[in-house]
């Protein structure tokens, strides 16, 4: 199942009963958020929403499109998210010598992937309408103000395209944009992100950084921009591999960047490295307002879009919300990559209650003392996993997807003095508990069974488990015993 555009995804969701069209007039100022928040948390009515009557605007607004495991899987061309990891695992099965990143790069250069490299086209749906200069007004977009404490309206589902000024390598990242006026926005990229590195290099060279923002390309492209891919891995190549079809790209009309040709809307512009402006606060996916700080400014030089475009948005706030399912897709996709470096890992879970970066649960096949700590340090050294504030490790007979089971193991298996490890390192910019920004303490929790070599001389107790013979006998007689 290959979805070649956002509107193809909308049609699929509607055909499968997963989309509701809202025809009543609603405001982009807070009202769409309140509706989306209720629907995304509903146990019975969690659907994608297409708001067709946004007050003061002609563009419809799409929210919650990725807001369930099922819709997220369909967006990536599978029926279940675990299929993503299985497919990537098969791609990386050959034992290629060299470090992890080299393995990944060579794996992505395999013949299966090269078929899905992006291809440049000369004409594109995203440029059916071209507005330059004074005509290019952000006021034409139904940008949401999501929460009462937000500093203004924010573009929340953007694919920000930048290029390394030295190597020419492309990056697509998902960084929110606060709309200041008709032609400027803030660009909220954290210091750890690739785009921030491109910005610093532009500052060193005293050059403007060209920027493009794609809204509403193919669903796989939107997901790939949100995924924490290793440096040097092209998000468009990964998106093509995910959807089993190359992503067509087109050159911008006012700069030299390539953008997904199937996008609904594209903003073109540049950043001046000498300029920054206060951005935020913003009601974030942690459930708290992220604090205001100075960030780069995007100057819009053109807006291009399809005829009758759809404006895509996501609403984040107190979890669970739509980003929970995008995070789950990342968790399942990246599990095989973790296993390349750490074959003892059986499963990983990043609960949405922790905002993904605050808690990582890991199950391992433990065979030697100190193995849980080795896994913690290795994970903290893997890309953006460096931002994980707490890593908790359990044995492989614990289902890390079951928070009750993990809590039972942790609360029974941990001796605080022996099994809690506090270290310091980089933290996510959204961590408001750390005394300083971007840096603070981390916690490692070893909740595995302890070996004598780990300072536990007493016998470790066995789990209480019924004998298989009794389980089978009672199962066979269950109807007789229970009278039904």
Secondary structure, 3 states (H helix, E strand, C coil): CCCCCHHHHHHHHHHCCCEEEECCCECCECHHHHHHHHHHCCCCCCCEEEECCECCCCCEEEECCCCCHHHHHHHCCCCCCHHHHHHHHHHCCCCCCCCHHHHHHHHHCCHHHHCCCCEECCCCHHHCEEEEHHHCCHHHCCCEECCCCCCCCEECCCEEEEECCCCCCEEEECCCEEECCCCEEEECCCCCCHHHHHHHHHHHHCCCEEEEEEECCCHHHHHHHHCCCCCCCCHHHHHHHHHCCCCEEEECCCCCCEEECCCCEEEEEEEEEEEEEEECCEECCCCCEECCEEEEEEEEEEEEECCCCEEECCCCCCCCCCHHHHHHHHHHHHHHHHHHHCCCEEEEECCHHHCCCCCEEEEECCCCCCHHHHHHHHHHCCHHHHHCCEEEEEECCCCCCCHHHHHHHHHHHCCHHHHEEEEEEECCCCCCCCCECCEEEEEEEECCCCCHHHCCCCCCCCCCCCCHHHHHHHHHCHHHHHCC
